Amino acid sequence: MVVWNEFRNDARVLKEAETLQSKGYQVTVHALHTPGVTEERETLSSGVRVVRVARSPLWKWRKRKEASALVGAKVVVGPIGKVSLLRQALRVIARLWTHLGLIFQVIKSKPDVVHAHDVNTLPTAWVVSVLTRSPLVYDAHEISTDREGYSSFRKLVGWVEKRLMPRAVATITTTDVRAKFFARAYGIPRPVVLQNRPNLTRVKGSNRLREELGLKESWPIVLYQGGLQQGRGLERLLRVAKHVEHCYFVFIGGGRLELLLRDLSVELRLSERVFFIPTVALADLPTYTASADIGIQPIENTCLNHFSTDSNKLFEYIMAGLPVIASDFPEIRKVVKNYDVGLLAGQSETELVEVIKMLITQPELIKRFRKNALESADQLSWEDQECKLLDMYAEIFAAN
């Protein structure tokens, strides 16, 4: 498997790798290396091997202390288009170096199948598949031709997927809407749909958030967990919080908008009711989730990728027994309505305020949604769908 991240908190890739590993396949994940932060090579307790490649020729020789200082550092959203030509050239060189390093390491591992996660690893994985004559699997986590922050690369992404996606022996994506899109856009068989569901876990409710944050009032906690990124409706959520009194709002995660959101919280005088917790380890996240009262997903309809999503957090909330408040998009609606686990909201601040107030003032409604969420956890877990991944791989090996 090839990923374009450090493979520290990539829940989807980890689940797929561990599922295949548990059924007798030897899985190696090739990822990016940050000195002082990650190990170049490691073997997880599940037996999955991880091999990481430095992001540029210089990173291997950087002092570990300097790299360590970057851990947990806040990313400031700066002006777009202010990068010099020299810096752009250096970035291109660094990326090419990294892709060449990935190609070398994957070939060295003598793969029987090369599995690309997302479009930024697809060309790399395709080159390896050609050189090693091994089947290519493409796992499209997103619709990258219409995705937040990818507008500058839309044509390039479309060109890459149009030429390489049909060459894969199997394709995977995350929702039915996305599967239909890829099939129509590139004239390929409909991809296997593997939703971003968590492993089945049973976590008892606790006061972890209340105790760690020192919350004195018995007000309900509305939780948002995930990346603090553009298009997620997070600025809107803070403005909504201003109008929902006697309620706490907690954000777990990090990202480009973190400083902006913290500043907006202070500007709106919400510091006593709004709290931010940095990204937590995947193993610890369920206990944080289960200690909230409501899970919220206010994602905005800024692109087809958002409109077609369901996302990790929706299933994580349900797994923890949280009533859900989420944007009224097709895939989200299907889950929320079919399992009766929460309420849907439109894109306006006014409607979101009304929906939150409706839920926090009706204990019986919360009780019903919580009961339904816990009862549907089995059906909405990773274990309920991993057989599709295993069947796909069995067919690949049978044909090769």
N, C-alpha and C positions, 0 to 999 in steps of 0.2 A: 504494500500500500504506500502511496505517496501523498503527503499533505504539505501545504504551504503555511505551516505554523510550527510552534515548538512542541506540539503534542503533549501539553500539560493539562488542558481542560477541554479537550475535544471529545465530548461525551458520545457523539454519534460514531465517530471512527473507532473509539475504544470499544463500544458495544459490538460493532461489526467484527472487529479484530478478535475479541475474546470469544464470540460465538463460534467463529471459524476455528480458532485455536482449540476450543473445547471439544470439537468434533474430529480432531486428528490432523488438521492442517497446521503447518508451521507458518505463522504470520510474522512478517517483519514490516514495521512501519518506518518509512524514511521521512524524516522531518527536518526542521531547521534548528540550528544550535546557537545558543547565546552563551559564551564563556562566562563562568561564574554563576550561571542561572540553571543551565541544564547540563546533563551528562551527554558526552558524545555517543556513548553506547550504554545500553542497560537492558536488562531482561525483567519484565514485570512478573508479578507473582503468578499470573495466569499462564506464563510461558511465552507471551508475545514479546518479540525482540524489537528494540527501538534503535535505529541508527540515525544520527543527526549530522547535518552538514552545515558548516559556518556560512553566515549570510554574505560574507565578502572575503577577499584574500587577506584583509588586515585583522579580522575579528579574532582569528586564532592567536594572534600575538598581542592583543590588548590585555592590559593588566586586569586580572580577575576582580580586583577591588573596584575598578572603574565600572565594569559590567554589573557588579553586584549593586552598585549605587543606583542603577536603573530600575531595579526591582521595586514595583509598587509606585514608581514615579508617575506623577500626573501628566497627562498629555494635554497640552494647550491647543485649542482650535485656533489656528493662525489663518491669515489671509491666504486665499487661493491664488495661484499663479505668480508667486513671489520667489520661486526657486530659480536660481541662476542656471544658465546653460551648462556650465561646468559641473554643477551639482547634479543636474539631470543626467549628464553623460556618465558621471561616476555611479549613479544609481543603476543605470542600464548595465554598465560593466559588472557591478556587484551582483545584479540579478542573473546575468548570463553565467557568471562564475558559479553561483549557487546551483543553477539548473544543470550545469556541466558536472558539478560535484554530485548532485542527486543521480544523474544518469550513470556516472561511474559506479556509485555505491550500489544502485539497484542491479546493474549488470553483474557486478561482483557477487551479488547474492544468488545468482543463477535462478531467477524466478520461473515458476511454472505458469503463473498468471500475474499480470501487472494491473493493479487496481488504483485508478486515479480518483482522488477526491477533489472535486471542483475544477473549474476550467483553467485555473492558473497552474495546475499540474498536468493537465491533459496532454499538451505537446511533449512534455518530458516523458511521460509514461508511454506515449505513442512511439517515440524514438526508441525507447528501451524494448518495446514489444516487437518492433521491426528488427532490431539488431539481435534480439534473443529468440525471435520466432515464437514468442509466447502470446497467448490471448490477452486482449485488452478489455478491461472492465471500466466503465465510466460512471461515476457516482456524482450526479449533479445536485448538490445541496441547495442551490439557488437558481433562479432565472437571471443569469448575469447579464443578459442583453437588455434587461429592463429592471435594474437594481439600484437602490440608493447609493450614490457616490460613484457609480460606474458609467455615467453618461459619456465621459471622454473616451471610454474604451469599448463602447457599444458595438461599433462596426468591427473592430478587431476580434472581440469575443464571438460575435456572430460568424465571422469568417472562419475562426478556429473550430467552433462547434459544428458548423455546416460541413466542413471537410473531414473532421476526425471522429465525430460522434457516430456516423454510419459505419466506421471501421471497427468499432468496438463489438465484441461478440455478445456483450450484454450491457444494458444501461439500467441505472437506478435513479430514482428521485424521491421526493418526500411527500407529495400530495397527488391526488387524482387530477386536480386542475393542472398542475405542472406536468404530469405525465402526458396529458392530452396536448398541452402546448408543444412539448418536445417532439411528439410523434408527428404533429401537423407541420411544425416549422422545418424539420429536417428529414421528413419522409422515412422515419424509422419505426420499428415495432414499438408499441407503447412500453415505456420503461417499467420495471418492477417498482412498486411503491412501498418504501419502507419509511413509515412516519418516525418523527423524532421523539419516540416514546422512551421513558426511563425504564430501567430494570425494576421489576416488581419489588417494592420494599414496604414494610409495615412499620411506620414510625408513629409512636404515641405522641399526642400533643404535649407541649411543654411550655414553660415560661422563658425559654432561652432568649428570645428577642427582648422581652420585658426586662429581664435581669441584666443582660449585657448593655442595654441602652438606658437602664435606670428609669423606665417609664413608670410614673407614679399613679396615673389615672387608669381606670379600668376600661378606657375607651377601646373600641375595636382597632385592630391593626390591619391596614390595607397594604399588601406587599407587592412590589414590583421586583422581579429578579431577572437578570440578564444584562446584556450590553447596554451601556448608556450611550446610544448612538442616535444619529439623526433619523427622523421618520418614525421613531417608536412612540411618539405622542407624549414624551416625558415633560417637555415644557408645558404642554397643555394640562398634563396631570397636576403639575405644581400650581398652575393658576386655578384649577378646579379645587385643589386642596384648600385654597384660601376661603372657599365658600362652603366647605363641609366641616363644620365645627365638631368638637368632641370626637375626634377621630385622628389616629396616628397614620402617617404614611412612611413606609420604609423602602429604601432602594438598596438592593444588593447587587453589586457588579461594578464594573469600571468601563471607561471608554472615553471617546473624544469629547463628549458633552459633560463630563463630570464637573469640571470647574465652573462651566456656565450654569449648570443646574444648582450647584452649591451657592453661587452668587445670587441666582434668582430666588432661591429659598430665603436668603438673608434679606434681599430687597423686598420680598413679600411678607417679611416678618413671620416666617413659619418655622424658625429654628427650634421652637419648643414642641413642634408637632411633626416635623419632617426630619428623617435621619438617613444617613448614607453609610453603608457598610461595604468595604472593598470586596472584590471577588473572593469567594471562599472555595476551598477544595471541594471537588465533586462529592467526595465521601461524606463531607460535613453538611452539604447543602440541604438534604432532606430534613434534618433536625431544625434548621432555621425556618424552612418553609412551613413545617407542621406547627410552628409556634406562632404563626400569624392567624388572622381570622378570615381574611378575604384575599384572593389572588387576583391581580389585575393585569390586563394586556391591552393597553390603549393604542395599539399600532395604527399608523395613519395610512391612508390610501394614496401614497405618493408614487407608487410604481406597481407594475404587475407582480413583481416578486413579493411585495407586501400583501397585495390583494389575494394572492394564491397560497399564503402561508397558513400553517397551524402553529408551529413552533414548539420547542422543548418546554417552555415555561407553562403552556396550557396543560400539558399532560403531567408535569411536575406538580402543579397546583392540585390537580385531581387526585394524583397518587397520594398526596398529603392530606386529602380530605377537605380541601379548601373550596368554598363556594367561589365561583369565577365571575368576574365582570370583564367582558372582552368585546373587541370591535366586531361589528356585524359583517364579517366577510364569509364567503361560501364555505371554506374548509373549517373555519372556526365555528360557524353556525351549525354545521353538521354534527360536530362533537357536542357542543353545548346543548343543543336542542334534543338530539337523539338520546342523550344520557341524562338530561334534565339536571344539570349541575351548576347552573348560574344564569346570569342575565346578559343580554347583548345591548350594546350602546352604539349610537351613531357617531359621527365625527365632530359634532358640535360640543363645546364646553358645557352648554346649558343641559344638554341631554345626559352627558356623563355625570354632571352634578346630581341630576334627578335620579339616575339609576343607582348611584352610590348611596344616596340618602334613603332610597326605597329599601335597599337591602339591609343597611345597618339599623334601620328602625323596625325591621320585621324579624324577630328572633325565630319564629316558626319557619319562615322561608329559608333562613340560614340553616336551620336544623335539617330541613328537607334536602337542600342541596348538598350539605355535608354527608348525609346518609347515602345519597345517590352516588356521590363521588367515591366514597369508600367502597361501595358495592360494585362500581364499574371499574375499579382499579385493575382487576385481573384481565378484563377485556381490552384495556387500554395500555397494557404494559409491553415492553420490548419482547418478552418471552412469548407473547401471543402472536407475534408476527415474524420472529427470527427464522421460522421454518421456510419462509419465502427466499431468504438469503441462502440458506443451506440447499434448497432445491435448485436454485439458480446455479450454484457452484457445482452441484452434482451433475447437472446437464453439461456444464462447460467441460468438466473432466471426462465425461462420457463421450463427448464429441471430439476430444483431442487426445 
